[in-house]
């Protein structure tokens, strides 16, 4: 008998369509799995009724022959997407209890496509973090453990760590993520799943709690490449409510999937061979090169000379935009209000923001405020935006000799919770391979490549030209078919 | 460039975040560490480079100057910490 929670998005959709099982049975199975996995702390709010209502609608639609693209598929929703009538917190105390009166465009697209919601997934507070240790609602725990009997709780990556943990634990078949500097790709790599950040502008940012608006982009996370393609098709699309939304048709990425890379050139950027990279990641990268050759691709060496400046530029631009975006949390219109006795309006602002924001969020707001302040603006912010132009230009030059780039996703496997949280800079360095793509707005995906000696997943990143998600997905599929990654965490939760 | 306690207090005040002396004490070296690291951007020659304004070429759209939303006062006020008579309420601003 099929274990329904072992099935991915495509298998659930097809099984419901063929009548092999009912959507209600699927929703019940995943609701049970979610309820039984509290030890992972992947959810801030569980919404079993939402999943059941969508399932019942799917079963009815099947009977009447009006199935939708995601009928019968329940998913997890990162708690950065506003969901009407369901608490939306961005994992902050500031928004604890905030119940949106509207629906984000991306989540609305998914519900219209027939998907149901299993719950709101935990994340780093305001999506600021790489390990899910900054959530007000507690750390998310990865379902993975080292294979030497060590029971250290490992980071699921961040900021979409609730999404990655829940998918790897098979308590959701897929989930939404958002990626500002690597927040879909790094957690996917840490947990042995797939995730794609599409081209900036593909998915509407409307109704997504803003972190750094010129970088924020939603995308899907799931167990394989096909499932990512299916979800992305149902998330993307033009939205007049987002000024940076691209007014382009959404390609049929699933139908376009092909693991043949004949005629494609894949560039290997030499600057991504960073000092201190574990030999196992080097070896996996070589393996990935061979897999892509086997799929018919030609491999070329390329140079992205400004790579080393991407992280420092990011840590000016992202905090600067965050300090501006997060100015809205003032204790007046929504969210927390802290009004000490006898306080005036200014005191109320300062007390509210002191009480509502966590340490990492405050750190970034302060950095952003500093780099934007009078006398420093040009030296920091303008210089960072100029360097960003150079980073984007590096990619443009690379595209003169190749169609795709292959790199590791992260410089290490998952680390233990607490191992890096004392040093903000060490944590920031986790995003060294993902941030340049974000700065250039390009599509990029992480797919699992193998396990390290400790039995932990490692990911490979494919970067594509703007709007060429199809080639990124196809190269991901080529790796997936050759890697045959079937490892899964043993259930301890 | 080094950030001292007075500067931390000033930016915390600009950012409207109340901080205790102990928090200021702890934050100064953290900010210095991060700012010292991002200062390496200064070594990049950007004299002939325009700052990035849009990652993907995209022209801003104009739409008809028509009302497309509104009459949702109660929904707007629904999450207010304090709402009175159809307005957001705040502590007294004018003495």
Interface residues (C-beta under 8 A of the other chain):
Chain A: X98 X99 X100 X101 X102 X199 X200 X201 X214 X240 X243 X244 X246 X247 X306 X309 X312 X313 X315 X316 X323 X327 X330 X331 X332 X333 X334 X335 X336 X337 X339 X343 X344 X345 X346 X347 X348 X349 X350 X351 X353 X354 X357 X362 X363 X365 X366 X367 X369 X370 X373 X379 X380 X382 X383 X384 X385 X386 X387 X388 X389 X390 X392 X424 X425 X439 X440 X441 X466 X467
Chain B: X3 X7 X8 X11 X12 X13 X14 X15 X16 X17 X18 X19 X27 X30 X31 X33 X34 X35 X37 X38 X39 X40 X41 X42 X44 X46 X49 X50 X51 X52 X53 X54 X55 X56 X58 X60 X61 X63 X72 X75 X76 X78 X79 X80 X81 X82 X88 X90 X91 X92 X93
